[in-house]
Amino acid sequence: MVWKSACSLPVLLSAFLSVAASASPLNKEIIFAYPPQGYPPYIITADGDGAPTGIVADAFSQISRETGYKVVFRQYPDRRAQILLQRGKIDAIAFAREWVQSPDNYRWTKPLLKVADHLIFDAHRVIKHADIQSLRGKMIGTMVAFIYPSFENAFNTQAITRTDAPAFRNLFLMLKSGRVDAVLLDERVAGWYIAQSPDLRPDDFAIRKPGFDAVGYRIMMPTLTPLGWEGFIEKYDKKLDQWKSNGHLQALISRYAIKLKQATRDGEDGS
């Protein structure tokens, strides 16, 4: 899954005139930008002026604090945040190297965790042996403005019909109503939205593993800051490794994760 931008560059560039300069490694403050709608359960927008929560927001804030840095959260649309980062006006966003052009033009932490696109079915209408070839002629629910690299050729040739939804919740409504045969969504995102919707139950859906186009979800930082963020990233990565080895990260992920039933193939028990 890769985000497309629907905004024009000239309009976005005008925003720089009203944006304050970023923090710096010197004052031990990091301005972390996130989209107003968040990306649950990785980044969950709070009501009012509260700081976001979620797997990425919690982990980055806590690890930064343990390395002596303070995180200041600010909301910006995705594309605007990327441009502000390029200009050194903000300090960090959560992203993947595979989602940007010229990733070597930025500084990156180690991956916090993997994200991927999974096929999710109505539990009563599971397509067995569901690879891309066997999905020919099927309708797949997708998010508007998202790119799905493994499926793009099939979508472009209309071997598989892509049906866009404006919001994650709409994908499940399309699936329940039978408008699509499956939807493409990250497993944790799917579990969170199902858990937050009173009319949806985890047992009503089944997920196919492994997913497609798995990438490491990281923190992306600029190269334009005079003093550079290399020192912070080195400390952050070391602390992140500790979190992974002592189970702290997995415990945090488990607080937000809702498991879905795994779609089975012939001869499998689904456990």
Protein Blocks (a to p, Z undefined) as FASTA:
>chain_A
ZZddfbdfklmmmmmmmpccdddfklopacddddfklpafkbccdehjbdcedjklmmmm
mmmmmnopacddddddfklmmmmmmnopafbdcddfklpghkllpccdddfbdcdddddd
dfklccehiafklmgoiacdddehiacfklmmmmmnomaccdddfbfklmmmmmmnopam
bdcddfklmmmmmmmpmkbcfklpccddddehiacddddddfkbmnopklmmmmmmmmmm
mmmmnommmmmmmmmpccddddddehiahZZ
